[in-house]
Amino acid sequence: MSQEISRRKLFRTTAAIGGLAAVGGLAPRAAARPDYPPAYPFPLPTIFHSPPLAKFVDEMVPPPVRSGVGDLSVTARSGRARMHRDLPSVPSFGYSDMPYLGATIDGRVGEPTTFRYRNELLRHPFAADIDTTLHGVSESYRDRPPNSLHLHGAVTAPDSDGNPERLLMPRVGTAVHHYPNRQEAGHLWYHDHSMGITRTNVYAGLAGNFLLRDDHDTGDASNRLGLPSGEYELPLILQEKIFTADGHMSLRSTPVVPQGRWEGGAVGDVGMINGTVWPKITVDRGLYRFRILNAGSYSVWTLHLSDATPMWVIGNEGGVLDAPVRVRSFRIAPGERYDVLVDFSGLRPGATVDLCNREDPPFQAAMLGEVRMPVFGRFVASPRTGFRGRVPSRLRGRPGLPDVLPPLATATSVRNVTVSQPYALRLPPAIMSLNNLRYSDPQMEMPRQGPPRSGTSSTSPRIRTPSTYISSPSASSGGDPCAPWNTRPPIHNRRSVPVGRRPPTGSTQGRVRAPHRGRPAGRTPCAPTAGRSPRWWSASRPPTNSASTPTPPSPPTPPRAPSTPRAGVRPRHPCPRRRPPWLPAPRRPRCPPRRHHR
């Protein structure tokens, strides 16, 4: 099968779906009944469907808890997991002794954790789905999948942060990661971070919770916050899955994308909690603390309880809030964590409440016929009485509690950073760029921490824009072609060479070509690079790829003091008689053509 998808084929497919939906044959149901029937009366040819599975028949088993103080051995292993009573055991990945997912690790603020990490993985469960055309992906990854362990949310040194290109191959040594745990107590999670196959490895099961504790949030009954603990504090790892007819996990969601080609995420039709499909969760009648993680690969969910029972959000990945926030629902994106309290004390024994989602899939998935995955699991009240404490009124700012959170900083300037996903000759696109720069471009972004340098008013990190890399070394930047943008003189302070004349003696500059009408004088277009629109470089400097050694240019003429631009107003172009490069070309030139004498 061809690996490229024609635009004609995509349009025909989406048009067919739209036509069927228009006549009502494929219209999704407006509201789900308690049994959650399928959204369509028959399977769609544009998406894959899981086989029918009974809901709320398997009891959810919480993951085991391990101490994260000191040295800890963590190993990625291949296994076989059974996720539903009607499904067979299928190939999967897991950490240490678990066939799927990983244990919950309890760390402590100020006490370092050391992971001694090994990769013992065998053939990948999704070997046929790995796209070897992606950046850094090798054919050998199908049989020997690499790993790169990342602790998501941790303040970590670079050598322990799980760089996606710092890979650990199967059965090749041990990687040692040091986590100082010098940060606020909160909800972290660890997962694989390998270049090009992060989604496939996490979908196969390489994910687990890491709960960081302190003297206030101890995780036991002695905690000063008055929160549920022990069996009444449950981590919930939420995922969405698609299963094949033989019960295996399916990484693909649509036949529109050929097998072996990268798919930018899949909307599942089966909900999972802690590795169990549509589980039932037996709860005592009392207050519970749920540490919720969205470990899905694509979908954003708006979670709520089926009977509109209120919930209290008490924190997120950064720690507890100043006070609980009462909500009926909350929105959680992939990788995000929420710390939530739910009170089941008003339920009768045997009463049920479902954890539901009411957010529809995004437009790109809905075009193919994907619909909302409505439910994750069901809470069933037991006859036992649980934790009878009340929802605390404050979590910070009182004696014995943490300090209140500082107010949000007020930005004094705004800098727009462009994140784009260019559409190449393949669908879906597999490349994203930041300020028109890709991950592997040598002219990488260099944000800097700390206050801005003198002469700048921005309080946000200084990020180089692509135009920084077009210009050549200058005396003002110390001869460094990658000097930060705010160390370079503005355009109207640069010394330019008169058009058609030779540069000063001893300079490495070539003859300057006469510019087109409407282009700023003294500036010449550079060659467009892959993935970028053409930029401009000053005629007073040689190109960055010049083979000769540049010499410092002549002292510039005394510059005119630039005016400070107002926020949201584009600065005035230094040559008002010429068209700025960001304006479209007029049909007729605004100025008569100038003659260039030699």
Secondary structure by P-SEA (a helix, b strand, c coil): ccccccaaaaaaaaaaaaaaaaaccccccccccccccccccccccccccccccccccbbbbccbbbbcccbbbbbbbbbccccccccccccccccccccccccbbbbbccbbbbbbbbbbcccccccccccccccccccccccbbbbbbbbcccccccccccccccccccccbbbbbbbcccccbbbbbbbbbccccaaaaaaaccbbbbbbbcccccccccccccccccccbbbbbccccccccccccccccccccccccccccccccbbbcccccbbbbbbccbbbbbbccccccbbbbbcccccbbbbbbcccccccccbbbbbccccccccbbbbbbbbcccccccbbbbbcccccccaaaaaaccccccccbbbbbcccccccccccccccccccccccccccccccbbbbbbbbbcccccccccccccccccccccccbbbbccccccccccccccccccccccccccccccccccccccccccccccccccccccccccccccccccccccccccccccccccccccccccccccccccccccccccccccccccccccccccccccccccccccccccccccccbbbbcc
